[in-house]
Amino acid sequence: MAERSVSIFYPCYNDWGTMGSMLLLTTQTVNRLGLDADITVVDDGSENHTLDLLDEIRERFPEVRIVRHEKNRGYGGALRSGFAAATRDWIFYTDGDAQYDVRELETLLEHAGPDVDMVQGYKITRHDPLHRIIIGRVYHWIVKLAFGLKLRDVDCDFRLMRRAIFDKIALKHDSGVICAEMMVRIQRAGFRIVEVPVHHYQRAHGKSQFFNFPRIARVAGNLTGLWVEMVLLGREG
């Protein structure tokens, strides 16, 4: 495990039921692996329960940085803030809903060799309600075919990447399509990606911000706009 300098961040939106335990596991993992790490929570305009938790986090985890959006900017806005806050050689992030085990960061690090720019997780088995599994698979194949992505799992947000990637690519979307935008830009730029299996767990708290019909309609519109921009018009900037 040659690379040990990692910025860790979690996008958070009303994840008051899971963020505390995730940070505890994160600090334990950082200490166990001997990482040179910084840890950031990007709160994307959460409501009072989460704000109360963040106040408690400031007291119990003084080493954790809180980046606060006064208004909800969207998933892409949270990711962009997290990437901008990163200071170490590598960046790791996953969602604040604890559907992935942050201890599996160790698995990603084991594959982060000198000839690798990004270690991308893929779900061994998706533990979600049936309708979410179906919608997720449809989304996967639409994005994969529309943008020519060569990934086993285009919507697995369990990623470790070199910070230097963002010296060559710039992300501009604030919606959930930022993941498709990011992976298309990374693939087109020729960065070297390794994919590794990770476990996915049933949501223990809250509900998905994606899987409702108004949100799906907005994502479809945003995804169409991204396709026009990046494929039909071939714009890179």
C-alpha positions as CSV (number, residue, x, y, z in Angstrom):
1,M,0.0,0.0,0.0
2,A,2.4,2.6,-1.3
3,E,0.1,5.6,-1.5
4,R,-1.1,6.8,1.9
5,S,-1.9,10.5,1.4
6,V,-5.7,10.7,1.1
7,S,-8.4,13.4,1.3
8,I,-11.7,11.8,2.4
9,F,-15.0,13.5,2.0
10,Y,-18.7,12.7,2.3
11,P,-21.5,14.6,0.6
12,C,-24.3,14.9,3.2
13,Y,-27.9,15.8,2.8
14,N,-30.1,15.0,5.8
15,D,-27.9,12.0,6.7
16,W,-28.2,12.6,10.4
17,G,-28.9,8.9,11.1
18,T,-25.7,7.6,9.5
19,M,-23.0,10.3,9.3
20,G,-21.8,9.9,12.9
21,S,-21.1,6.2,12.6
22,M,-19.5,6.7,9.2
23,L,-17.1,9.2,10.7
24,L,-16.3,6.9,13.6
25,L,-15.4,4.1,11.2
26,T,-13.5,6.5,9.0
27,T,-11.2,7.7,11.8
28,Q,-10.7,4.2,13.0
29,T,-9.8,3.1,9.4
30,V,-7.4,6.1,9.0
31,N,-5.6,5.2,12.2
32,R,-5.5,1.5,11.5
33,L,-4.0,2.0,8.1
34,G,-1.6,4.8,9.2
35,L,-2.9,7.2,6.5
36,D,-1.9,10.8,6.1
37,A,-5.5,11.9,5.7
38,D,-7.9,14.8,6.0
39,I,-11.7,14.3,6.4
40,T,-14.4,16.6,5.2
41,V,-18.2,16.5,5.4
42,V,-19.9,18.6,2.7
43,D,-23.4,19.4,4.0
44,D,-25.6,20.4,1.1
45,G,-28.2,22.5,2.9
46,S,-29.5,19.9,5.3
47,E,-32.3,20.4,7.8
48,N,-32.2,20.8,11.6
49,H,-31.6,17.2,12.7
50,T,-28.5,17.0,10.6
51,L,-27.3,20.5,11.6
52,D,-27.5,19.4,15.3
53,L,-25.5,16.3,14.4
54,L,-22.9,18.4,12.7
55,D,-22.5,20.6,15.8
56,E,-21.9,17.4,17.8
57,I,-19.4,16.2,15.2
58,R,-17.4,19.5,15.6
59,E,-17.1,18.7,19.3
60,R,-16.3,15.0,19.0
61,F,-14.2,15.0,15.8
62,P,-12.4,18.3,15.8
63,E,-10.1,17.0,13.0
64,V,-13.2,16.8,10.7
65,R,-13.8,19.8,8.5
66,I,-17.4,20.8,7.8
67,V,-18.1,22.6,4.5
68,R,-21.6,24.0,4.7
69,H,-24.0,25.0,1.8
70,E,-26.6,27.3,3.1
71,K,-28.9,26.2,0.3
72,N,-29.1,22.9,-1.4
73,R,-27.0,22.9,-4.6
74,G,-27.5,19.3,-5.6
75,Y,-25.4,16.3,-5.6
76,G,-23.0,17.6,-8.2
77,G,-22.5,20.8,-6.2
78,A,-21.7,18.8,-3.1
79,L,-19.1,16.7,-5.0
80,R,-17.5,19.8,-6.5
81,S,-17.1,21.4,-3.1
82,G,-15.6,18.1,-1.8
83,F,-13.1,17.9,-4.6
84,A,-12.2,21.6,-4.1
85,A,-11.5,21.0,-0.4
86,A,-9.1,18.1,-1.0
87,T,-5.4,18.7,-0.2
88,R,-3.8,15.2,-0.4
89,D,-2.5,13.2,-3.3
90,W,-5.5,10.9,-3.5
91,I,-9.3,11.7,-3.0
92,F,-11.8,9.2,-1.6
93,Y,-15.5,9.8,-1.4
94,T,-18.7,7.9,-0.9
95,D,-22.2,8.9,0.0
96,G,-23.3,9.8,3.5
97,D,-26.1,7.2,3.6
98,A,-23.8,4.4,4.7
99,Q,-24.8,2.0,1.9
100,Y,-21.1,1.3,1.4
101,D,-18.6,0.3,4.1
102,V,-15.9,2.9,4.4
103,R,-13.6,0.3,5.8
104,E,-13.3,-1.1,2.2
105,L,-11.2,2.0,1.4
106,E,-8.4,-0.4,2.3
107,T,-9.3,-2.5,-0.7
108,L,-9.2,0.5,-3.0
109,L,-5.8,1.6,-1.6
110,E,-4.4,-1.9,-2.3
111,H,-5.0,-1.3,-6.0
112,A,-3.8,2.3,-6.1
113,G,-0.4,1.6,-7.6
114,P,1.9,4.0,-9.5
115,D,0.3,3.0,-12.8
116,V,-3.3,3.7,-11.7
117,D,-5.1,7.0,-11.6
118,M,-8.5,5.9,-10.3
119,V,-9.8,2.9,-8.4
120,Q,-13.6,2.5,-9.0
121,G,-15.8,0.3,-7.0
122,Y,-18.6,-1.9,-8.5
123,K,-21.4,-3.4,-6.4
124,I,-21.1,-7.1,-5.8
125,T,-24.8,-7.3,-5.2
126,R,-27.2,-4.3,-5.0
127,H,-29.3,-4.4,-1.8
128,D,-32.2,-2.1,-2.7
129,P,-35.9,-2.5,-3.3
130,L,-36.7,-4.1,-6.6
131,H,-37.9,-0.9,-8.3
132,R,-34.6,0.8,-7.4
133,I,-32.6,-2.1,-8.8
134,I,-34.6,-2.0,-12.1
135,I,-34.3,1.8,-12.4
136,G,-30.6,1.6,-11.5
137,R,-29.9,-1.0,-14.2
138,V,-31.8,1.0,-16.8
139,Y,-29.9,4.1,-15.9
140,H,-26.6,2.1,-16.0
141,W,-27.2,0.9,-19.6
142,I,-28.5,4.2,-20.9
143,V,-25.4,6.0,-19.6
144,K,-23.0,3.3,-20.6
145,L,-24.3,3.1,-24.2
146,A,-25.1,6.8,-24.7
147,F,-21.6,8.0,-23.6
148,G,-19.5,4.9,-24.5
149,L,-18.4,4.3,-20.9
150,K,-16.4,1.2,-20.3
151,L,-17.4,0.5,-16.7
152,R,-19.0,-2.3,-14.9
153,D,-21.0,0.0,-12.7
154,V,-21.5,3.6,-13.7
155,D,-23.4,4.7,-10.6
156,C,-21.2,3.2,-7.8
157,D,-20.1,6.2,-5.7
158,F,-17.2,4.5,-4.0
159,R,-14.2,6.0,-5.6
160,L,-10.5,6.7,-5.0
161,M,-8.8,9.0,-7.5
162,R,-5.6,11.0,-7.8
163,R,-6.2,14.7,-7.1
164,A,-4.0,15.5,-10.1
165,I,-6.9,14.3,-12.3
166,F,-8.6,17.6,-11.6
167,D,-5.6,19.5,-13.0
168,K,-6.7,18.2,-16.4
169,I,-10.5,18.0,-16.2
170,A,-13.0,20.5,-14.8
171,L,-16.5,19.6,-13.7
172,K,-19.4,22.1,-14.1
173,H,-22.7,20.3,-13.4
174,D,-24.4,20.6,-10.0
175,S,-27.0,17.9,-10.6
176,G,-26.7,14.1,-10.2
177,V,-25.4,13.8,-13.8
178,I,-22.0,15.0,-12.5
179,C,-21.0,11.3,-12.1
180,A,-21.6,10.6,-15.8
181,E,-19.9,13.9,-16.7
182,M,-16.9,13.0,-14.5
183,M,-16.4,9.5,-15.7
184,V,-16.8,10.5,-19.4
185,R,-14.1,13.2,-18.9
186,I,-11.8,10.9,-17.0
187,Q,-12.1,8.2,-19.7
188,R,-11.6,10.6,-22.5
189,A,-8.5,12.1,-20.9
190,G,-6.9,8.6,-20.9
191,F,-6.6,8.2,-17.1
192,R,-6.0,4.6,-16.0
193,I,-9.0,3.1,-14.1
194,V,-9.0,-0.1,-12.1
195,E,-12.4,-1.6,-11.0
196,V,-12.7,-3.6,-7.8
197,P,-15.8,-5.3,-6.1
198,V,-17.3,-3.7,-3.0
199,H,-20.2,-4.5,-0.9
200,H,-23.5,-2.6,-1.0
201,Y,-25.9,-2.6,1.9
202,Q,-29.6,-1.8,2.4
203,R,-30.3,1.8,3.4
204,A,-30.5,2.0,7.2
205,H,-31.9,5.5,7.4
206,G,-33.8,8.0,5.3
207,K,-34.8,7.7,1.7
208,S,-33.1,8.1,-1.6
209,Q,-33.2,11.6,-3.1
210,F,-33.0,10.2,-6.6
211,F,-35.7,7.5,-6.8
212,N,-38.9,9.6,-7.2
213,F,-40.6,10.4,-10.4
214,P,-40.1,14.2,-10.4
215,R,-36.4,13.7,-9.7
216,I,-36.1,11.0,-12.4
217,A,-37.7,13.3,-14.9
218,R,-35.2,16.1,-14.0
219,V,-32.3,13.6,-14.3
220,A,-33.5,12.5,-17.7
221,G,-33.6,16.1,-18.9
222,N,-30.2,16.8,-17.4
223,L,-28.7,13.6,-18.9
224,T,-30.1,14.5,-22.3
225,G,-28.5,17.9,-22.1
226,L,-25.2,16.4,-21.1
227,W,-25.4,14.0,-24.0
228,V,-26.0,16.8,-26.4
229,E,-23.1,18.8,-24.9
230,M,-20.5,16.0,-24.7
231,V,-21.5,13.6,-27.5
232,L,-23.6,15.4,-30.1
233,L,-21.7,18.7,-30.0
234,G,-18.4,17.2,-28.7
235,R,-17.7,19.9,-26.2
236,E,-15.0,19.1,-23.6
237,G,-14.9,22.3,-21.6
